[in-house]
Amino acid sequence: MRYVRRAAALFLSLALAGPAAAAQDYPDHPVRIVVPQTPGGASDTLARIIGQRLGDSWQQSVVVENRAGAGGNLGMEAVLGADADGYTLLMSYVGTQAINGALYKQLSFDPGTDFAPVATLATLPFVLVTRPDAPFRSVQDVIQAARQGRITYGSAGNGSVNHLLGEMFSSAAKVPLQHVPYRGAAAALQDLRGGRIDVVFTSLPSVAGSIKSGALRPIAVTSARRASAFDHIPTIAEAGLQGFDVTPWFGLMAPKDTPAERIARINRDVNAALRDPQVIERFTAQGAEPYATSPEEFAALLRADVAKWGEVVRASGASVD
């Protein structure tokens, strides 16, 4: 009888220790972060910074893989098709995760519910940019030009954050803007430099180098506060559009059946990385602000933004079938 009791106690202790041991052993081989956008944008930049830091901490390779296409849906599908074991993560942001469900009518998955929120990384503003030789230098210049004639703005495609920001700006300023969709923000910026469109709303990291070199002229950022590393760029709200504040979040997701203890382990390590002075410095240089949450807080944020951005998509009339 004593043997049976001891065996039962041993089994129970092993069962309780199992999840903790699994989390402790993670990772024992390379981890993949899928970025569903092209290289050089905000998602790619932040993924590479945090991937390098996690790789150093885990003493394992963290491979960043770009799987662009269909507004981020191809990359999301690739993650959903992987094992739910924490070794394949999605580098997400509000655009793919909170907008695509309302925008794409024929999706085979739900971006808002088919992924497990793991860890937020940062928030960062978008920035309204133009060419150095453009006739407008301020938000009020853009508004006046829009009142006098057609102002064109490029985006990464119908329903993208870039597009919806233009719709929000147009509504707040009560002026018409002509939307020109492209297949990705890089193509829109190329046409902006070539003089074929007037302005672009784009993520600050994607044009940080061009702003510093003078290749693009920043007009205003979309956040309520100025970005600390770019504090010479005013906010849209400062120009009189009070309450204008769009600061998208970026973070890591996993397939929804990923074990909770593994998600907790990754979240803990990401949050530790976000306190690293070198990571903070590298994020700040891109105009990003480190943003640490728990998986539960991230899940609540996602639910709120699915509802919020869904309304914006419906108001804009944007749709991709």
HELIX and SHEET records of a PDB file:
HELIX    1   1 ARG A    2  ASP A   25  1                                  24    
HELIX    2   2 ALA A   42  TRP A   58  1                                  17    
HELIX    3   3 ALA A   70  GLY A   72  5                                   3    
HELIX    4   4 ASN A   73  LEU A   80  1                                   8    
HELIX    5   5 VAL A   94  VAL A   94  1                                   1    
HELIX    6   6 GLY A   95  ILE A   99  3                                   5    
HELIX    7   7 ASN A  100  LEU A  103  1                                   4    
HELIX    8   8 VAL A  139  GLN A  148  1                                  10    
HELIX    9   9 VAL A  161  ALA A  173  1                                  13    
HELIX   10  10 ALA A  185  ARG A  193  1                                   9    
HELIX   11  11 LEU A  204  SER A  213  1                                  10    
HELIX   12  12 SER A  228  PHE A  230  5                                   3    
HELIX   13  13 ALA A  237  ALA A  239  5                                   3    
HELIX   14  14 ALA A  260  ALA A  273  1                                  14    
HELIX   15  15 PRO A  277  ALA A  285  1                                   9    
HELIX   16  16 PRO A  295  SER A  316  1                                  22    
SHEET    1   A 6 VAL A  62  ASN A  66  0                                        
SHEET    2   A 6 VAL A  31  VAL A  35  1                                        
SHEET    3   A 6 THR A  88  TYR A  93  1                                        
SHEET    4   A 6 TRP A 249  PRO A 255 -1                                        
SHEET    5   A 6 PHE A 115  THR A 123 -1                                        
SHEET    6   A 6 GLU A 289  PRO A 290 -1                                        
SHEET    1   B 5 GLN A 178  PRO A 181  0                                        
SHEET    2   B 5 THR A 152  SER A 155  1                                        
SHEET    3   B 5 VAL A 199  SER A 203  1                                        
SHEET    4   B 5 PHE A 126  THR A 130 -1                                        
SHEET    5   B 5 ARG A 217  VAL A 221 -1                                        
END                                                                             
